[in-house]
Amino acid sequence: MGIKEKLREYINDPENPILNFELALSYYKENHLASALNFFLRSAELTDDDNLAYQSLILCSNCLYRQGNRVHSCTGFILQAMALLPQRPEAWFLYLRILEGKSEWQECYTFATNAERLCDFTMNPLEFSDYPGPYSILFIKSKAAFQVGRGNECRSILKRIVNDFWYSMNDGYKHWISLEIKSRGGKLDANF
């Protein structure tokens, strides 16, 4: 169903959080990010369902992240989502991505460590959340560990990623992890 059909449904029941979310998602898929943000935010405000509010906040953040130069507002939505459902990994990943981009390595390492302790990594990633899987949080943690002087831990994390997640991760991460291993003087083999 396209935007026009979703808009018709919304007009008949504008206070329905699910219809707000579905309309927002239609706009999001068409890259109409300002409109999507508005309806995701309404969905999060109107719902009593923590899962719907969480997903709406994550997608609010993604709308701003894709527009660029909105890191502060983007971070606010992520932290709200993280406070709402701290066991879900998507908000943690998005926050780590921002910290990594700003080279805030100690904060990145600390939050990655907390994410590793608190998240339920058996949950299926939410659609459109940008979170690819648990290896993404571990990869950012490995980079942060190296930057804060924990070289051995960095290598240990990279080895764990290769051993536990190599066959389930996407090609982009395989490439980045291979480069990271090589830059740390290792080889992608059994002796790494």
MIGU-708380 format. One record per residue: chain; x, y, z of N, C-alpha, C, CB in turn; residue number from 1. Coordinates in Angstrom, 1 decimal. Each point is the difference from the previous one (the first is absolute). Glycine has a CB too. Example, Ala and Ser with C-alpha at 12.3 -4.5 7.8 and 13.67 -1.06 7.14 Angstrom:
<sites>
   unit     n_c1     n_c2     n_c3    ca_c1    ca_c2    ca_c3     c_c1     c_c2     c_c3    cb_c1    cb_c2    cb_c3   pos
      A     13.2     -5.7      7.8     -0.9      1.2      0.0      0.9      1.2      0.0     -1.9     -1.2      1.2     1
      A      1.5      2.3     -1.9      0.9      1.1      0.0     -0.8      1.1      0.8      1.2     -0.6     -2.2     2
</sites>
This chain:
<sites>
   unit     n_c1     n_c2     n_c3    ca_c1    ca_c2    ca_c3     c_c1     c_c2     c_c3    cb_c1    cb_c2    cb_c3   pos
      A      0.8     -1.2      0.0     -0.8      1.2      0.0      0.9      1.2      0.0     -1.9     -1.2      1.2     1
      A      1.6      2.2     -2.1      0.8      1.2     -0.1     -0.4      1.1      1.0      0.3     -0.6     -2.4     2
      A      0.3      1.7      2.2     -0.2      1.2      0.9     -1.4      0.5     -0.1      2.4      0.6     -0.3     3
      A     -3.0     -0.5     -0.9     -1.4      0.5     -0.1     -0.9     -0.9      0.7      0.5      0.9     -2.2     4
      A     -0.4     -2.2      2.1     -1.0     -0.9      0.7      0.2      0.1      1.5      0.1     -1.5     -1.9     5
      A      1.2      1.6      2.4      0.2      0.1      1.4     -0.5      1.4      0.5      2.0     -1.5     -0.2     6
      A     -1.8      2.5     -0.6     -0.5      1.3      0.4     -1.5      0.0      0.2      1.9      1.1     -1.2     7
      A     -2.6     -1.8      0.3     -1.5     -0.1      0.1     -0.4     -0.7      1.3     -0.2      0.0     -2.5     8
      A      0.9     -1.0      2.9     -0.3     -0.7      1.2      0.3      0.9      1.2      0.6     -2.2     -1.1     9
      A      0.5      2.9      1.1      0.4      0.9      1.0     -1.1      1.1      0.3      2.5     -0.5     -0.6    10
      A     -3.0      1.0     -0.5     -0.9      1.1      0.1     -1.3     -0.4      0.8      0.9      0.9     -2.2    11
      A     -1.3     -2.2      2.0     -1.1     -0.5      0.7      0.2     -0.3      1.5     -0.7     -1.0     -2.1    12
      A      2.0      0.9      2.5      0.3     -0.3      1.4      1.4      0.6      0.3     -1.4     -2.1     -0.1    13
      A      1.6      3.4      0.2      1.3      0.6      0.2      0.7     -0.2      1.3     -0.8      1.7     -1.6    14
      A      0.0     -2.2      2.6      0.6     -0.2      1.3      0.4     -1.5      0.2     -1.4      1.8      0.9    15
      A      1.3     -2.6     -1.9      0.4     -1.4      0.0      1.5     -0.1     -0.2     -2.3     -0.7     -0.9    16
      A      3.0      0.2      2.0      1.5      0.0     -0.1      0.5     -1.0     -1.1      0.1      0.6      2.4    17
      A     -0.8     -1.6     -2.7      0.4     -1.0     -1.0     -0.2      0.6     -1.4     -0.6     -1.9      1.5    18
      A     -0.4      2.6     -1.7     -0.2      0.7     -1.3      1.0      1.1     -0.2     -2.4     -0.5      0.1    19
      A      2.8      1.2      1.0      1.0      1.0     -0.1      1.4     -0.7     -0.4     -1.2      1.5      1.7    20
      A      1.4     -2.6     -1.1      1.3     -0.7     -0.3      0.0     -0.5     -1.4      0.1     -0.7      2.4    21
      A     -1.2      0.1     -2.9     -0.1     -0.5     -1.3      0.2      1.1     -1.1     -1.5     -1.9      0.8    22
      A      0.9      3.0     -0.5      0.1      1.2     -0.9      1.4      0.4      0.0     -2.4      0.7      0.4    23
      A      3.0     -0.6      0.8      1.4      0.5      0.1      0.9     -1.0     -0.8     -0.4      1.0      2.3    24
      A      0.2     -2.3     -2.2      0.8     -1.0     -0.7     -0.1      0.2     -1.5     -0.3     -1.6      2.0    25
      A     -0.9      1.9     -2.4     -0.2      0.2     -1.5      0.8      1.2     -0.5     -2.3     -1.0      0.2    26
      A      2.3      2.1      0.6      0.8      1.1     -0.3      1.5     -0.3      0.0     -1.8      1.5      0.9    27
      A      2.2     -2.3      0.2      1.4     -0.3      0.2      0.5     -0.8     -1.2     -0.3     -0.1      2.5    28
      A     -0.5     -0.9     -3.0      0.4     -0.8     -1.1      0.2      0.8     -1.3     -1.2     -1.9      1.0    29
      A      0.5      3.0     -1.1      0.1      0.9     -1.2      1.0      1.1      0.3     -2.4     -0.5     -0.6    30
      A      3.2      0.5      1.7      1.0      0.9      0.4     -0.6      1.4      0.2      1.6     -1.3     -1.3    31
      A     -2.8      1.4      1.7     -0.6      1.3      0.4      0.2      0.1      1.5     -1.7      0.0     -1.9    32
      A      2.9      0.3      2.3      0.4     -0.2      1.4     -0.6      1.0      1.0      2.1     -0.9     -0.9    33
      A     -2.4      2.1      0.5     -0.6      1.0      0.9     -1.4     -0.4      0.3      1.4      1.8     -1.0    34
      A     -2.2     -2.3      0.0     -1.3     -0.5      0.3      0.0     -1.2      0.8     -0.8      1.0     -2.2    35
      A      1.7     -1.9      1.9      0.1     -1.3      0.7      0.3      0.3      1.5      0.8     -1.2     -2.1    36
      A      0.2      2.1      2.3      0.3      0.4      1.4     -1.2      0.5      0.8      2.3      0.6     -0.8    37
      A     -3.1      0.2      0.2     -1.2      0.6      0.6     -1.0     -1.1      0.5      0.3      2.0     -1.4    38
      A     -0.5     -3.0      0.5     -1.0     -1.0      0.3      0.6     -1.1      1.0     -1.1      0.4     -2.2    39
      A      2.4     -0.7      2.0      0.7     -0.9      1.0     -0.1      0.6      1.4      1.6     -0.9     -1.8    40
      A     -1.4      2.2      1.9      0.0      0.7      1.3     -1.4     -0.1      0.6      1.9      1.5     -0.7    41
      A     -2.9     -1.2     -0.2     -1.4     -0.1      0.5     -0.3     -1.4      0.5     -0.7      1.8     -1.6    42
      A      1.1     -2.8      0.9     -0.2     -1.4      0.3      0.6     -0.3      1.4      0.0     -0.7     -2.4    43
      A      1.2      1.2      2.6      0.7     -0.3      1.3     -0.7      0.8      1.2      2.2     -0.3     -1.2    44
      A     -2.8      1.4      0.9     -0.7      0.8      1.0     -1.4     -0.6      0.3      1.3      2.0     -0.7    45
      A     -1.9     -2.5     -0.3     -1.4     -0.5      0.2     -0.1     -1.4      0.5     -0.6      1.4     -1.8    46
      A      1.6     -2.2      1.7     -0.1     -1.4      0.3      0.2     -0.3      1.5      0.7     -0.6     -2.3    47
      A     -1.3     -0.5      2.8      0.3     -0.6      1.3      0.9     -1.2     -0.1     -2.2      0.9      0.9    48
      A      2.5     -1.3     -2.2      0.8     -1.2     -0.3      1.4      0.4      0.0     -1.9     -1.0     -1.4    49
      A      2.7      0.5      2.3      1.4      0.4      0.1      0.8     -0.5     -1.3     -0.1     -0.2      2.5    50
      A     -0.3     -0.9     -3.0      0.7     -0.5     -1.3     -0.2      1.0     -1.1     -0.3     -2.4      0.8    51
      A     -1.0      2.8     -1.0     -0.3      1.0     -1.1      0.7      1.3      0.3     -2.2     -1.1     -0.4    52
      A      2.2      1.6      1.6      0.7      1.2      0.4      1.5     -0.1     -0.3     -1.8      0.5      1.7    53
      A      2.3     -1.6     -1.3      1.5     -0.2     -0.2      0.3      0.0     -1.5      0.1     -1.4      2.1    54
      A     -0.8      0.7     -2.9      0.3     -0.1     -1.4     -0.2      1.4     -0.7     -0.7     -2.4      0.0    55
      A     -0.4      3.1      0.5     -0.2      1.4     -0.6      1.1      0.9      0.4     -2.4     -0.4      0.2    56
      A      3.0      0.3      1.0      1.1      0.9      0.4      1.3     -0.3     -0.8     -1.1      0.2      2.3    57
      A      1.3     -1.5     -2.5      1.1     -0.4     -0.8      0.0      0.5     -1.4      0.1     -2.1      1.4    58
      A     -1.3      2.1     -2.0     -0.2      0.5     -1.3      0.0      1.5     -0.1     -1.3     -2.1     -0.5    59
      A      0.9      2.8      1.6      0.1      1.4      0.1      1.5      0.4     -0.1     -2.1      0.2      1.4    60
      A      2.9     -1.0     -0.6      1.5      0.2      0.0      0.6     -0.2     -1.4      0.0     -0.7      2.4    61
      A     -0.5     -0.4     -3.1      0.6     -0.3     -1.3     -0.4      1.1     -1.0     -0.2     -2.4      0.5    62
      A     -1.0      3.0     -0.4     -0.4      1.1     -0.9      1.0      1.2      0.1     -2.4     -0.7      0.2    63
      A      2.7      1.0      1.1      1.0      1.1      0.2      1.4     -0.3     -0.4     -1.5      0.7      1.9    64
      A      1.9     -2.0     -1.6      1.3     -0.4     -0.4      0.3      0.1     -1.5      0.0     -1.6      2.0    65
      A     -1.0      1.2     -2.7      0.1      0.0     -1.5      0.0      1.4     -0.6     -1.1     -2.2      0.0    66
      A      0.5      3.1      0.8      0.0      1.4     -0.5      1.4      0.7      0.3     -2.5      0.1      0.4    67
      A      3.2     -0.7      0.6      1.3      0.6      0.3     -0.1      1.2      0.9      0.9     -0.9     -2.1    68
      A      0.2      1.2      2.8      0.2      1.2      0.8     -1.1      0.1      1.1      1.1      1.1     -1.9    69
      A     -1.7     -2.1      2.3     -1.1      0.0      1.1      0.4     -1.0      1.1     -1.7      0.7     -1.8    70
      A      3.0     -0.8      2.1      0.4     -1.0      0.9     -0.6      0.2      1.4      2.2     -0.1     -1.3    71
      A     -2.3      1.3      1.8     -0.6      0.2      1.3     -1.4     -0.5      0.1      1.5      2.0      0.3    72
      A     -2.3     -1.6     -1.2     -1.4     -0.5      0.0     -0.1     -1.5     -0.2     -0.7      2.3     -0.9    73
      A      1.5     -2.8      0.0      0.1     -1.4     -0.3      0.3     -0.8      1.2      0.7      0.5     -2.3    74
      A      0.2      0.0      3.1      0.5     -0.6      1.2     -1.2      0.0      1.1      2.4      0.7     -0.5    75
      A     -3.1      0.4      0.5     -1.1      0.0      1.0     -1.1     -1.1     -0.3      0.4      2.5      0.2    76
      A     -0.7     -2.7     -1.4     -1.0     -1.1     -0.3      0.6     -1.4      0.4     -1.0      1.4     -1.9    77
      A      2.3     -1.5      1.6      0.7     -1.3      0.3     -0.1     -0.3      1.5      1.5      0.3     -2.0    78
      A     -1.1      0.8      2.8      0.0     -0.2      1.4     -1.3     -0.3      0.6      2.0      1.5      0.1    79
      A     -3.1     -0.8     -0.7     -1.3     -0.3      0.5     -0.4     -1.5     -0.3     -0.7      2.4     -0.4    80
      A      1.1     -2.9     -0.7     -0.3     -1.4     -0.4      0.8     -0.9      0.9     -0.4      0.6     -2.4    81
      A      1.6     -0.3      2.7      0.9     -0.8      0.9     -0.6     -0.1      1.4      2.0      0.7     -1.4    82
      A     -2.5      0.4      1.9     -0.6      0.1      1.3     -1.3     -0.8      0.0      1.0      2.2      0.4    83
      A     -1.8     -2.2     -1.5     -1.2     -0.7      0.0      0.1     -1.6      0.0     -0.9      2.0     -1.3    84
      A      1.8     -2.5      0.4      0.3     -1.4     -0.1      1.5     -0.3      0.0     -2.2     -0.3     -1.2    85
      A      2.8      0.4      2.3      1.5     -0.1      0.0      0.5     -1.4     -0.4      0.0      1.6      1.8    86
      A     -0.8     -2.6     -1.8      0.5     -1.3     -0.5      0.0     -0.2     -1.5     -1.0     -0.9      2.1    87
      A      0.4      1.9     -2.8      0.0     -0.1     -1.5      1.4      0.6     -0.4     -2.6      0.1     -0.2    88
      A      3.2     -0.7     -0.8      1.3      0.4     -0.5      0.1      1.2     -1.0      0.7     -2.3      0.5    89
      A     -1.8      2.6     -1.2      0.0      1.0     -1.1      0.5      1.3      0.5     -1.8     -1.2     -1.1    90
      A      1.2      1.7      2.2      0.3      1.4      0.5      1.5      0.0      0.4     -2.4      0.4      0.8    91
      A      2.8     -1.4     -0.1      1.4     -0.1      0.4      1.0      0.1     -1.2     -0.7     -1.4      2.0    92
      A      0.4      0.7     -3.1      0.8      0.0     -1.2      0.0      1.4     -0.6     -0.6     -2.4     -0.4    93
      A     -0.6      3.0      0.3     -0.1      1.4     -0.6      0.8      1.0      0.8     -2.3     -0.6     -0.9    94
      A      2.2      0.5      2.2      0.8      0.9      0.9      1.5     -0.2     -0.2     -2.0      0.0      1.6    95
      A      2.4     -1.3     -1.7      1.4     -0.3     -0.1      0.5      0.5     -1.4     -0.3     -2.0      1.4    96
      A     -0.5      1.9     -2.4      0.3      0.5     -1.3      0.3      1.6      0.0     -1.4     -1.9     -1.1    97
      A      0.6      2.6      1.9      0.2      1.4      0.1      1.3      0.3      0.8     -2.5      0.4      0.0    98
      A      2.7     -1.1      1.1      1.2      0.2      0.8      1.3     -0.3     -0.8     -1.3     -0.6      2.1    99
      A      1.2     -0.5     -2.9      1.1     -0.4     -0.8      0.3      1.1     -1.1     -0.6     -2.4      0.3   100
      A     -0.5      3.0     -0.9      0.2      1.0     -0.9      0.6      1.3      0.5     -2.0     -0.9     -1.1   101
      A      1.8      1.1      2.4      0.6      1.2      0.7      1.3     -0.3      0.7     -2.3      0.8      0.3   102
      A      2.8     -2.0     -0.5      1.2     -0.5      0.6      0.0      0.1      1.5      1.2      0.6     -2.1   103
      A     -2.3     -0.8      2.8     -0.1      0.1      1.4      0.2     -1.5      0.5     -1.6      2.1      0.0   104
      A      2.9     -2.5      0.0      0.3     -1.4      0.2     -0.2     -0.5      1.4      1.6      0.3     -1.7   105
      A     -1.4      0.5      2.7     -0.2     -0.6      1.4     -1.5     -0.2      0.2      2.0      1.2      0.9   106
      A     -2.8     -0.2     -1.3     -1.5     -0.1      0.1     -0.5     -1.2     -0.8     -0.2      2.5      0.4   107
      A      0.8     -2.6     -1.6     -0.4     -1.1     -0.9      0.3     -1.4      0.6      0.5      1.5     -2.0   108
      A      0.7     -1.6      2.6      0.4     -1.3      0.6     -0.9     -0.3      1.2      2.4      0.4     -0.7   109
      A     -2.7      0.6      1.5     -0.9     -0.2      1.2     -1.4     -0.4     -0.4      1.4      1.7      1.2   110
      A     -2.0     -1.0     -2.2     -1.3     -0.3     -0.4     -0.1     -1.3     -0.7     -0.5      2.4     -0.2   111
      A      1.6     -2.8     -0.6      0.0     -1.3     -0.6      0.1     -1.1      1.0      1.1      1.0     -2.0   112
      A     -0.3     -0.8      3.1      0.1     -1.0      1.1     -1.4     -0.2      0.6      2.4      0.6      0.4   113
      A     -3.1      0.6     -0.1     -1.3     -0.1      0.6     -1.0     -0.7     -0.9      0.5      2.1      1.3   114
      A     -0.4     -1.8     -2.6     -0.9     -0.6     -0.9      0.1     -1.5      0.0      0.1      2.0     -1.5   115
      A      1.2     -2.4      1.5      0.3     -1.5      0.0     -0.6     -0.6      1.2      2.1      0.4     -1.2   116
      A     -2.1      0.3      2.3     -0.6     -0.6      1.3     -1.5      0.0      0.0      2.1      0.8      1.2   117
      A     -2.7      0.2     -1.7     -1.5      0.3      0.1     -0.8     -0.6     -1.1      0.6      2.0      1.3   118
      A     -0.1     -2.0     -2.5     -0.8     -0.3     -1.2     -0.4     -1.5     -0.1      1.0      1.9     -1.1   119
      A     -2.1     -2.2      0.6     -0.4     -1.3     -0.3      0.2     -0.2     -1.5     -1.8     -0.1      1.8   120
      A      3.0     -0.5     -2.2      0.4     -0.1     -1.4     -0.8     -1.1     -0.7      2.2      0.9      0.7   121
      A     -3.1     -1.6      0.0     -0.7     -1.0     -0.7     -1.3      0.6     -0.7      0.8     -1.7      1.6   122
      A     -1.1      3.0     -1.3     -1.1      0.6     -0.6      0.3      0.3     -1.5     -0.6      1.1      2.2   123
      A     -0.4     -1.3     -3.0      0.1      0.3     -1.5      0.1      1.6     -0.1     -1.3     -2.1     -0.7   124
      A      2.3      2.5     -0.1      0.1      1.5     -0.3     -1.3      0.5     -0.6      2.5     -0.2     -0.3   125
      A     -2.8      1.4      0.8     -1.2      0.7     -0.6      0.3      0.5     -1.4     -0.7      0.7      2.3   126
      A     -0.3     -0.9     -3.1      0.1      0.4     -1.4      0.3      1.5     -0.1     -1.6     -1.9     -0.7   127
      A      2.4      2.3     -0.2      0.4      1.4     -0.3      0.8      0.7      1.2     -2.1      0.1     -1.4   128
      A      2.6     -0.9      2.3      0.7      0.6      1.2      1.4      0.3     -0.3     -1.5     -1.2      1.5   129
      A      2.1      0.7     -2.6      1.4      0.0     -0.4      0.9     -0.9      0.9     -0.4      2.4     -0.7   130
      A     -0.1     -3.0      1.7      0.7     -0.9      0.8      0.2     -1.4     -0.7     -0.8      1.2      2.1   131
      A      2.0     -1.6     -2.4      0.2     -1.2     -0.8      0.1     -1.3      0.9      1.1      1.3     -1.7   132
      A     -0.7     -1.2      2.9      0.1     -1.1      0.9      1.0      0.2      1.1     -0.6     -1.5     -1.9   133
      A      0.8      0.6      2.8      0.8      0.2      1.2      1.5      0.3     -0.3     -1.5     -1.5      1.2   134
      A      1.9      0.9     -2.4      1.4      0.3     -0.4      0.3      1.4     -0.2      0.0     -2.2     -1.0   135
      A     -1.0      3.0      0.7      0.3      1.5     -0.3      0.3      0.7      1.3     -1.6     -0.1     -1.9   136
      A      1.0     -0.3      3.0      0.3      0.7      1.3      1.4     -0.5      0.4     -2.4      0.1      0.7   137
      A      2.7     -1.4     -0.8      1.3     -0.5      0.3      1.1      0.6     -0.8     -1.0     -2.1      0.7   138
      A      0.7      2.3     -2.0      1.0      0.7     -0.9      0.4      1.4      0.5     -0.9     -1.4     -1.9   139
      A     -0.2      2.1      2.2      0.3      1.4      0.5      0.7     -0.1      1.3     -2.0      0.9     -1.2   140
      A      1.7     -1.8      2.1      0.7     -0.2      1.2      1.5     -0.3     -0.2     -2.1     -0.8      1.1   141
      A      2.4      0.0     -2.1      1.4     -0.4     -0.3      0.8      1.3     -0.4     -0.8     -2.4     -0.7   142
      A      0.2      3.2     -0.1      0.6      1.2     -0.5      0.3      1.0      1.2     -1.1     -0.3     -2.3   143
      A      0.0      0.4      3.1      0.2      0.9      1.2      1.0     -0.6      1.0     -2.4      0.7     -0.3   144
      A      2.4     -2.0      0.5      1.0     -0.6      0.9      1.4      0.3     -0.5     -1.6     -1.9      0.5   145
      A      1.9      1.8     -1.8      1.3      0.3     -0.5      0.3      1.5      0.3     -0.2     -1.7     -1.8   146
      A     -0.7      2.6      1.6      0.2      1.4      0.2      0.3      0.4      1.4     -1.4      0.4     -2.0   147
      A      0.8     -1.2      3.0      0.2      0.4      1.4      1.1     -0.9      0.6     -2.4      0.7      0.2   148
      A      3.3     -1.3     -1.0      1.1     -0.7      0.5     -0.2     -1.4      0.4      0.8      2.1      0.7   149
      A     -1.8     -2.8     -1.2     -0.3     -1.4      0.3      0.2     -0.8     -1.3     -1.7      0.7      1.8   150
      A      2.9     -0.7     -2.3      0.3     -0.7     -1.2     -0.2     -1.5      0.1      1.7      1.7     -0.4   151
      A     -1.4     -2.4      1.5     -0.2     -1.4      0.1     -1.5     -0.3      0.0      2.1     -0.3      1.3   152
      A     -2.9      1.1     -0.6     -1.5     -0.2      0.0     -0.5      0.3     -1.4     -0.1      0.7      2.4   153
      A      0.6      0.2     -3.2     -0.4      0.3     -1.3      0.1     -1.3     -0.9      0.7      2.5      0.2   154
      A      0.5     -3.1     -0.1      0.3     -1.2     -0.8     -0.9     -1.1      0.4      2.4      0.7     -0.3   155
      A     -2.6     -0.8      1.6     -0.9     -1.1      0.5     -1.4      0.2     -0.5      1.4     -0.2      2.1   156
      A     -1.9      1.4     -2.1     -1.4      0.3     -0.5     -0.1     -0.4     -1.5     -0.3      1.8      1.8   157
      A      1.3     -1.3     -2.5      0.0     -0.3     -1.5      0.0     -1.5     -0.2      1.3      2.1     -0.5   158
      A     -0.5     -2.9      1.3      0.1     -1.4     -0.2     -1.4     -0.6      0.3      2.4      0.0      0.7   159
      A     -3.1      0.5      0.4     -1.3     -0.5      0.3     -1.0      0.3     -1.1      0.5      0.4      2.4   160
      A     -0.4      0.8     -3.0     -0.9      0.3     -1.1      0.1     -1.0     -1.2      0.1      2.4      0.7   161
      A      1.2     -2.6     -1.0      0.3     -1.0     -1.1     -0.5     -1.4      0.3      2.0      1.4     -0.6   162
      A     -1.7     -1.8      1.8     -0.4     -1.4      0.4     -1.5     -0.2      0.1      2.2     -0.2      1.2   163
      A     -2.9      1.2     -0.6     -1.4     -0.1      0.3     -1.0      0.5     -1.0      0.7      0.2      2.3   164
      A     -0.3      0.8     -3.1     -0.9      0.7     -0.9      0.3      0.0     -1.5     -0.5      1.3      2.0   165
      A      1.7     -1.8     -2.4      0.5      0.3     -1.3     -1.1     -0.4     -1.1      2.4     -0.4      0.9   166
      A     -3.0     -0.8     -0.7     -0.9     -0.5     -1.0     -1.4      0.7      0.0      1.2     -2.2      0.1   167
      A     -1.5      2.9      0.9     -1.3      0.7      0.1      0.1      1.5     -0.3     -0.7     -1.7      1.7   168
      A      1.9      2.2     -1.8      0.1      1.5     -0.2      0.0      0.3     -1.5      1.3      0.2      2.1   169
      A     -1.6      1.1     -2.3     -0.1      0.5     -1.4      1.4      0.2     -0.6     -2.2      1.0      0.5   170
      A      2.3     -0.9     -1.8      1.3      0.2     -0.6      0.7      1.2      0.3     -0.9     -1.3     -1.8   171
      A      0.2      2.4      2.1      0.6      1.3      0.4      0.8     -0.2      1.3     -1.8      1.3     -1.2   172
      A      1.2     -1.9      2.2      0.7     -0.3      1.2      1.1     -0.9     -0.1     -2.1      0.4      1.2   173
      A      2.0     -1.4     -2.1      1.1     -1.0     -0.2      1.2      0.8     -0.5     -1.6     -1.9     -0.5   174
      A      1.3      2.8     -0.4      1.1      0.8     -0.6      0.7      0.9      1.1     -1.2      0.0     -2.3   175
      A      0.3      0.7      3.0      0.6      0.9      1.1      0.7     -0.7      1.0     -1.9      1.5     -0.4   176
      A      1.4     -2.7      0.8      0.7     -0.8      1.1      1.3     -0.5     -0.6     -2.2     -0.6      1.0   177
      A      2.2      0.2     -2.2      1.3     -0.5     -0.6      1.0      1.1      0.0     -1.2     -1.6     -1.5   178
      A      0.8      2.8      1.1      0.9      1.2      0.0      0.5      0.3      1.4     -1.2      0.9     -2.0   179
      A      0.3     -1.0      3.0      0.4      0.3      1.4      1.0     -1.0      0.5     -2.2      1.0      0.4   180
      A      2.0     -2.3     -0.8      0.9     -1.0      0.4      1.4      0.2     -0.6     -1.9     -1.6      0.2   181
      A      1.9      1.9     -1.5      1.3      0.3     -0.7      0.7      1.2      0.6     -0.9     -1.0     -2.1   182
      A      0.1      2.0      2.5      0.7      1.2      0.5      0.5     -0.2      1.4     -1.6      1.4     -1.3   183
      A      1.2     -2.5      2.0      0.5     -0.3      1.3      1.1     -1.1     -0.1     -2.3      0.6      1.0   184
      A      2.7     -0.9     -2.2      1.1     -0.9     -0.2     -0.3     -1.5     -0.1      1.3      1.7      1.2   185
      A     -2.6     -1.9     -1.3     -0.5     -1.4      0.0     -0.3     -0.5     -1.4     -0.9      0.3      2.3   186
      A      0.5     -1.5     -2.4     -0.5     -0.6     -1.3     -1.3     -0.7      0.3      2.4     -0.3     -0.9   187
      A     -3.2      0.3      0.0     -1.3     -0.6      0.1      0.1     -1.5     -0.2     -1.2      2.1     -0.8   188
      A      1.7     -2.8      1.8      0.1     -1.5     -0.1     -0.1     -0.6      1.4      1.5      0.2     -2.1   189
      A     -1.3     -1.4      2.2     -0.1     -0.7      1.3      0.9      0.5      1.0     -0.8     -2.0     -1.2   190
      A      1.9      2.6      0.8      1.0      0.4      1.0     -0.1      1.5      0.4      1.5     -1.6     -1.0   191
      A     -2.6      2.2      0.6     -0.2      1.4      0.3     -0.1      0.2      1.5     -1.1      0.4     -2.2   192
</sites>
